[in-house]
Every structure is written in C-alpha cells, then in structure tokens.
Amino acid sequence: MSALLKDPLLRLRPMRESDVDAVMEVETSAYPYPWTAGIFHDCLRVGYCCWVCVLDRKIIGHGVMSVVAGECHILNVCLHPNFQDRGLGRKLVNRLLSIARQRQADTAFLEVRESNLAALALYRSMGFHEVGIRRGYYPADKGRENAQVLAVNL
Ligand SMILES: CC(C)(COP(=O)(O)OP(=O)(O)OC[C@H]1O[C@@H](n2cnc3c(N)ncnc32)[C@H](O)[C@@H]1OP(=O)(O)O)[C@@H](O)C(=O)NCCC(=O)NCCS
C-alpha cells in the first residue's frame, strides 16, 4: 500500500457547495474536457452522492455518483495529476461502491473513454466488465470518441 494512503492527513468526506472552486481546480487539471462548476452545483442540489479526497486540508480528488432504484451510476472519478497512480482512485471508487451497497444498489454502471487506459485498468481490476459501447459519446481533439459502458454486480 502506498505511504500516502496511510497518511493521517488524508481523508474522504462529502463534498460541500463551498468546495466547488477547489474541485474545479482538480477537474480542469485532470480532464481535457472538464465538467463546469454548474454541473457540480447541480449534482449537489439534486442530492447525488458527491465526495472529495482531502490531503492536509487541500482537495486533491472527487467522485460523483447517483443511486436510484437499485442502480448506481458513477458519473465522475478524478484525482489531481500530482496525486494519480498512488492508490487514491481505487480508494475513492471503493468508497462510492460501498455507499451504493448501503443504499441497496445491486449494479454499478459507468462510462469511460476507450482511450482512458488507466481508468479502464482500474475499473477492470475492481470487477467491472463491458456491457456496451456508446458511439461518439465524448468530444475529442478530432471529432468524437466512443465510451465503453462498464458494470459490476454489487
Ligand atoms: C483514472 C483515475 C481516476 C485513476 O486513479 P488513480 O489514483 O490514478 O489510480 P490508482 O493509483 O488507484 O490505481 C488503480 C489502478 O488503476 C490502474 N492505473 C492507474 N494508473 C495507471 C496508468 N498510468 N496506466 C495504467 N494503469 C493505471 C492500475 O490498474 C492500478 O492498479 P495497480 O496500482 O494495482 O496496478 C485517475 O488517473 C484520474 O483521475 N484520471 C483523470 C480523470 C479520469 O480519467 N477519470 C476517470 C473517468 S472514467
């Protein structure tokens, strides 16, 4: 286990409205096509499950999911580039999945870019498998990119 994961200053907690500026710093540093602040405010307003990963009082990652009628949809999982590949993405997704189980979800779904090899490796190592393709789902530098739809039984 990475030393960072044992750091007593590292914790996951629910996102607050006042976190959105800091969350946007992480979001825009990690994605070529980031969500807007308005999307995060909407997710909080409608009661989606929104979490942040905090190290020494600084937000370094976030995760967003909806859980409705036995289905969990993971909508965003993001770590600041300086804190990727240290086990935090796995920790964040595990937390989201355990909340989904507590809320009686039986399946978790998510979409991921076909070119996002790190995310695909993470999700597959956690038991997600492909259940479909959404053609041209994401904007890309040249046209559009397909999404793989992944699912795991909870
Ligand atoms: C994808 C993302 C969430 C993964 O989180 P992370 O903290 O970097 O990943 P972890 O350190 O927890 O690694 C978990 C697994 O992911 C895979 N992985 C992580 N980084 C990888 C890389 N650079 N290349 C290949 N596989 C990688 C490995 O399978 C790894 O397991 P292992 O360490 O046992 O080999 C993170 O890289 C990120 O925020 N990327 C930008 C935003 C994004 O693409 N989000 C996903 C949208 S669907």
The ligand as an ORCA input file, in Angstrom:
! r2SCAN-3c Opt
* xyz 0 1
  C      -8.386      7.220    -13.674
  C      -8.023      7.665    -12.251
  C      -9.275      8.011    -11.500
  C      -7.305      6.502    -11.557
  O      -6.984      6.905    -10.253
  P      -5.512      6.716     -9.691
  O      -5.476      7.193     -8.304
  O      -4.560      7.342    -10.641
  O      -5.364      5.138     -9.774
  P      -4.805      4.159     -8.644
  O      -3.444      4.627     -8.213
  O      -5.822      3.967     -7.601
  O      -4.561      2.848     -9.494
  C      -5.546      1.872     -9.566
  C      -5.308      1.024    -10.802
  O      -5.501      1.822    -11.969
  C      -4.579      1.396    -12.971
  N      -3.741      2.536    -13.296
  C      -3.547      3.667    -12.584
  N      -2.723      4.495    -13.256
  C      -2.399      3.862    -14.390
  C      -1.612      4.220    -15.515
  N      -0.969      5.395    -15.575
  N      -1.537      3.339    -16.538
  C      -2.171      2.144    -16.495
  N      -2.936      1.761    -15.438
  C      -3.048      2.608    -14.416
  C      -3.831      0.228    -12.407
  O      -4.565     -0.935    -12.740
  C      -3.908      0.485    -10.932
  O      -3.826     -0.673    -10.173
  P      -2.389     -1.156     -9.596
  O      -1.789      0.035     -8.916
  O      -2.763     -2.248     -8.653
  O      -1.613     -1.581    -10.789
  C      -7.048      8.881    -12.279
  O      -5.910      8.537    -13.023
  C      -7.651     10.150    -12.805
  O      -8.211     10.925    -12.059
  N      -7.542     10.387    -14.138
  C      -8.074     11.619    -14.753
  C      -9.585     11.647    -14.707
  C     -10.184     10.383    -15.291
  O      -9.805      9.948    -16.370
  N     -11.156      9.820    -14.565
  C     -11.841      8.604    -14.960
  C     -13.011      8.919    -15.817
  S     -13.943      7.461    -16.236
*
